[in-house]
Amino acid sequence: MTQHEASVDPAALLDLATSIAVEAGEFALAARRAGGSGVEVAATKSTPTDIVTATDRDTEALIRERILAARPDDGIVGEEHDSRAGTSGISWVVDPIDGTVNFLYGVPAWTVSVAVVAGAPDPGSWQGLAGVVVNPTTGEVFTASAGGGAWLGDQRLQVNTGVPLGRALVGTGFGYSADVRREQAQVLLGMLPQVRDIRRIGSAALDLGLLAAGRLDAFYERGLNPWDHAAGGIIAREAGAKVGGRGGGRESSELFIAAAPGLYDELAAALEAAGA
């Protein structure tokens, strides 16, 4: 970390990230309630099921505008627009709508996810400074800053501890590629008999907020992009979760695992045995 980065106040960054994410959530929710072209599929990306709406793009544009007005030297990595390199050593990692299919169908489980990280915007090396996950439909705002704990409003969050794998409620998700889904289904077949149950909510950011709040015991997924888990990963860590990836390494697109430390080790071993 550079001297400039070290002087950054995570709590101040969290305040800014929270105000931006809440405003963006209100904007996206208003668009969802209004309906019309903003809620229709505007384009597809990696596959015909990997969709984007006009509201995704407009929400990210709003977030970028607010970030640059407050911190013009920072970098921005987002899902819907090209990355912007900064000069401050600080980057914002943004998912304007995580759970776009839920958004499209009116399922109340989509989020606005905003994270601030130091160093290269790469999960393998970055240091999480602040993260916010907003569920606009419920009004819940999950937040965390480095060393400041994880919160849902004014409630301090702590992951569930002392839960063995056999009694764990585990969140996961699936990719858009048919081949990847086939492999994920095989892993799921190996995991289902070993856990209490599986939940597929449709937003990794929300899954990680729910993990921090004790509504899930663990989470794993293959194929996540940095913006899918940046804010949620900070929140989960600050709530006491161990977060990592394949072979005991850092989280990556190859594998993302999060749970209380004891359960994490059990889950990681089970996933490896199942072929994850």
C-alpha positions as CSV (number, residue, x, y, z in Angstrom):
1,M,0.0,0.0,0.0
2,T,1.3,3.4,-0.9
3,Q,1.5,6.3,1.6
4,H,-1.4,7.9,-0.2
5,E,-3.5,4.7,0.2
6,A,-2.6,4.4,3.9
7,S,-3.9,7.8,4.6
8,V,-7.4,6.9,3.4
9,D,-10.1,6.6,6.0
10,P,-12.2,3.4,5.4
11,A,-15.1,4.9,7.5
12,A,-15.2,8.0,5.3
13,L,-15.1,5.9,2.2
14,L,-17.9,3.8,3.6
15,D,-20.1,6.8,4.2
16,L,-19.6,7.9,0.6
17,A,-20.2,4.5,-0.8
18,T,-23.3,4.0,1.3
19,S,-24.8,7.3,0.1
20,I,-24.1,6.5,-3.5
21,A,-25.4,2.9,-3.3
22,V,-28.6,3.9,-1.5
23,E,-29.3,6.6,-4.1
24,A,-28.5,4.2,-6.9
25,G,-30.9,1.6,-5.4
26,E,-33.7,4.2,-5.2
27,F,-33.1,5.1,-8.8
28,A,-33.2,1.4,-10.0
29,L,-36.2,0.6,-7.9
30,A,-38.1,3.6,-9.3
31,A,-37.2,2.4,-12.8
32,R,-38.4,-1.1,-11.9
33,R,-41.7,0.1,-10.6
34,A,-42.2,2.4,-13.6
35,G,-41.7,-0.6,-16.0
36,G,-41.3,0.1,-19.7
37,S,-38.2,-0.2,-21.7
38,G,-35.8,0.3,-18.8
39,V,-36.8,-3.1,-17.4
40,E,-36.7,-5.0,-20.7
41,V,-33.7,-6.9,-22.0
42,A,-31.5,-4.4,-23.8
43,A,-28.7,-6.8,-24.7
44,T,-27.2,-10.2,-24.0
45,K,-23.5,-10.8,-23.1
46,S,-21.8,-14.1,-22.7
47,T,-24.9,-16.2,-23.6
48,P,-28.5,-15.5,-24.4
49,T,-29.4,-15.9,-20.7
50,D,-26.7,-13.4,-19.6
51,I,-28.8,-10.2,-19.9
52,V,-28.5,-6.5,-19.3
53,T,-31.2,-3.9,-19.1
54,A,-31.1,-0.2,-19.7
55,T,-31.6,0.3,-16.0
56,D,-28.3,-1.6,-15.4
57,R,-26.5,0.8,-17.6
58,D,-28.2,3.9,-16.3
59,T,-27.7,2.9,-12.7
60,E,-24.0,2.3,-13.2
61,A,-23.7,5.7,-15.0
62,L,-25.2,7.4,-12.0
63,I,-22.8,5.6,-9.6
64,R,-19.8,6.6,-11.7
65,E,-20.9,10.2,-11.9
66,R,-21.2,10.4,-8.1
67,I,-17.9,8.7,-7.5
68,L,-16.0,11.0,-9.9
69,A,-17.6,14.1,-8.5
70,A,-16.3,13.2,-5.0
71,R,-13.1,11.4,-5.9
72,P,-11.9,12.2,-9.4
73,D,-8.5,10.4,-9.0
74,D,-10.0,7.0,-8.2
75,G,-10.3,4.1,-10.5
76,I,-13.6,2.4,-11.3
77,V,-14.3,-1.2,-12.3
78,G,-17.9,-1.9,-13.2
79,E,-20.0,-4.6,-14.9
80,E,-21.6,-2.5,-17.7
81,H,-19.0,0.1,-18.7
82,D,-15.2,0.1,-19.4
83,S,-12.9,0.2,-16.5
84,R,-11.4,3.6,-15.6
85,A,-7.8,3.6,-14.4
86,G,-7.2,6.0,-11.5
87,T,-4.0,7.6,-10.0
88,S,-4.9,7.4,-6.3
89,G,-4.3,3.7,-5.8
90,I,-8.0,3.4,-4.8
91,S,-10.6,1.7,-7.0
92,W,-14.3,1.3,-6.8
93,V,-15.8,-2.0,-7.9
94,V,-19.4,-1.7,-8.9
95,D,-22.3,-4.0,-9.8
96,P,-25.2,-1.7,-10.5
97,I,-27.7,-4.5,-10.4
98,D,-26.6,-7.9,-9.1
99,G,-29.4,-10.3,-9.9
100,T,-30.6,-8.8,-13.2
101,V,-32.8,-11.8,-14.0
102,N,-34.6,-11.3,-10.6
103,F,-34.9,-7.6,-11.5
104,L,-36.4,-8.5,-14.9
105,Y,-38.9,-10.8,-13.4
106,G,-39.8,-8.7,-10.3
107,V,-38.3,-11.1,-7.8
108,P,-37.4,-9.0,-4.8
109,A,-33.8,-10.3,-4.5
110,W,-31.5,-8.0,-6.5
111,T,-29.0,-5.6,-5.2
112,V,-26.7,-2.6,-5.8
113,S,-23.2,-3.5,-4.8
114,V,-20.4,-0.9,-4.3
115,A,-16.9,-1.7,-2.9
116,V,-13.8,0.4,-2.4
117,V,-10.4,-1.4,-2.6
118,A,-6.8,-0.5,-2.3
119,G,-4.2,-1.7,-4.8
120,A,-4.8,-3.3,-8.2
121,P,-8.5,-4.0,-8.7
122,D,-7.8,-7.8,-8.6
123,P,-9.4,-10.1,-5.9
124,G,-6.1,-11.9,-5.7
125,S,-4.2,-8.9,-4.3
126,W,-6.6,-6.1,-3.4
127,Q,-7.3,-4.9,0.1
128,G,-11.0,-4.3,0.8
129,L,-11.6,-0.9,2.4
130,A,-15.4,-0.5,2.3
131,G,-18.4,-2.4,1.0
132,V,-22.1,-1.7,0.6
133,V,-24.9,-4.1,-0.6
134,V,-28.3,-2.6,-0.9
135,N,-31.5,-4.6,-1.5
136,P,-33.8,-1.7,-2.7
137,T,-36.9,-3.8,-2.6
138,T,-36.6,-4.6,1.2
139,G,-34.7,-1.4,2.1
140,E,-31.9,-3.4,3.7
141,V,-28.4,-1.9,3.6
142,F,-25.5,-4.2,4.5
143,T,-22.2,-2.3,5.1
144,A,-18.7,-2.9,6.3
145,S,-15.4,-1.1,6.5
146,A,-11.9,-2.4,7.2
147,G,-11.6,-2.9,10.9
148,G,-15.0,-1.3,11.5
149,G,-17.2,-4.5,11.5
150,A,-20.2,-5.4,9.4
151,W,-23.6,-3.9,9.9
152,L,-27.2,-4.1,8.8
153,G,-28.4,-0.7,9.6
154,D,-27.4,-0.2,13.3
155,Q,-27.2,-4.0,13.9
156,R,-23.7,-5.5,14.2
157,L,-23.4,-8.6,12.1
158,Q,-21.7,-11.9,13.0
159,V,-21.6,-15.1,10.9
160,N,-23.0,-18.2,12.5
161,T,-20.4,-20.3,14.2
162,G,-20.3,-23.9,15.5
163,V,-22.4,-25.2,12.6
164,P,-21.2,-28.5,11.2
165,L,-21.4,-29.1,7.4
166,G,-24.3,-31.5,7.9
167,R,-26.5,-28.7,9.4
168,A,-25.3,-25.9,7.2
169,L,-27.7,-23.9,5.0
170,V,-25.5,-23.2,2.0
171,G,-26.0,-20.5,-0.7
172,T,-24.7,-20.9,-4.3
173,G,-25.3,-19.8,-7.8
174,F,-24.8,-21.0,-11.4
175,G,-23.1,-19.6,-14.4
176,Y,-24.6,-18.7,-17.8
177,S,-22.7,-21.3,-20.0
178,A,-24.5,-24.6,-20.4
179,D,-21.2,-26.5,-20.0
180,V,-20.4,-24.6,-16.8
181,R,-23.9,-25.3,-15.4
182,R,-23.5,-29.0,-16.2
183,E,-20.3,-29.1,-14.2
184,Q,-21.9,-27.1,-11.3
185,A,-24.9,-29.5,-11.3
186,Q,-22.5,-32.4,-10.8
187,V,-20.8,-30.7,-7.9
188,L,-24.3,-29.9,-6.5
189,L,-25.2,-33.6,-6.6
190,G,-22.2,-34.3,-4.4
191,M,-23.0,-31.5,-2.0
192,L,-26.7,-31.9,-1.4
193,P,-26.6,-35.1,0.7
194,Q,-23.9,-33.5,2.9
195,V,-25.7,-30.3,4.0
196,R,-28.9,-29.1,5.6
197,D,-30.0,-27.6,2.3
198,I,-29.0,-25.4,-0.7
199,R,-30.3,-21.9,-1.5
200,R,-30.0,-20.4,-5.0
201,I,-31.2,-16.8,-4.5
202,G,-29.8,-15.2,-7.6
203,S,-27.5,-12.5,-6.3
204,A,-24.1,-13.4,-4.9
205,A,-23.8,-10.0,-3.3
206,L,-27.1,-10.6,-1.4
207,D,-26.0,-14.1,-0.5
208,L,-22.9,-12.7,1.2
209,G,-24.9,-10.1,3.1
210,L,-27.3,-12.9,4.3
211,L,-24.2,-15.0,5.3
212,A,-23.0,-12.0,7.4
213,A,-26.4,-11.7,9.0
214,G,-26.6,-15.4,9.9
215,R,-29.4,-16.2,7.4
216,L,-27.0,-18.5,5.5
217,D,-24.2,-20.6,7.1
218,A,-22.0,-20.7,4.0
219,F,-21.7,-19.7,0.4
220,Y,-19.7,-21.0,-2.6
221,E,-19.8,-20.4,-6.3
222,R,-17.6,-20.8,-9.4
223,G,-17.4,-18.2,-12.1
224,L,-18.0,-15.0,-10.2
225,N,-16.6,-11.7,-11.5
226,P,-14.9,-9.2,-9.2
227,W,-17.9,-6.9,-9.1
228,D,-20.2,-9.8,-8.0
229,H,-18.4,-10.4,-4.7
230,A,-16.2,-7.3,-4.0
231,A,-18.6,-5.6,-1.5
232,G,-20.1,-8.8,-0.2
233,G,-16.7,-10.3,0.4
234,I,-15.7,-7.3,2.6
235,I,-19.0,-7.5,4.5
236,A,-18.6,-11.3,5.1
237,R,-15.0,-10.9,6.3
238,E,-15.9,-8.2,8.7
239,A,-18.6,-10.4,10.0
240,G,-16.1,-13.1,10.9
241,A,-16.2,-15.2,7.8
242,K,-13.2,-16.8,6.2
243,V,-13.2,-16.1,2.5
244,G,-11.0,-17.8,-0.1
245,G,-10.8,-20.0,-3.1
246,R,-9.4,-23.1,-4.6
247,G,-6.6,-24.9,-2.9
248,G,-6.5,-22.6,0.1
249,G,-5.7,-19.6,-2.1
250,R,-7.5,-16.2,-2.5
251,E,-11.0,-16.0,-4.0
252,S,-11.1,-15.9,-7.8
253,S,-13.4,-16.7,-10.7
254,E,-12.3,-20.3,-10.3
255,L,-13.9,-20.6,-6.9
256,F,-15.3,-18.4,-4.1
257,I,-16.0,-19.9,-0.7
258,A,-17.2,-18.0,2.5
259,A,-18.1,-19.4,5.9
260,A,-17.1,-19.3,9.6
261,P,-13.6,-20.7,9.8
262,G,-14.4,-24.2,11.1
263,L,-17.2,-24.7,8.6
264,Y,-15.1,-23.2,5.8
265,D,-12.6,-26.0,6.1
266,E,-15.3,-28.7,6.0
267,L,-17.0,-27.1,3.1
268,A,-13.8,-26.6,1.1
269,A,-12.8,-30.3,1.6
270,A,-16.3,-31.4,0.5
271,L,-16.2,-29.2,-2.6
272,E,-12.9,-30.5,-3.6
273,A,-14.1,-34.1,-3.2
274,A,-17.2,-33.2,-5.3
275,G,-15.0,-31.9,-8.1
276,A,-15.4,-28.2,-7.6
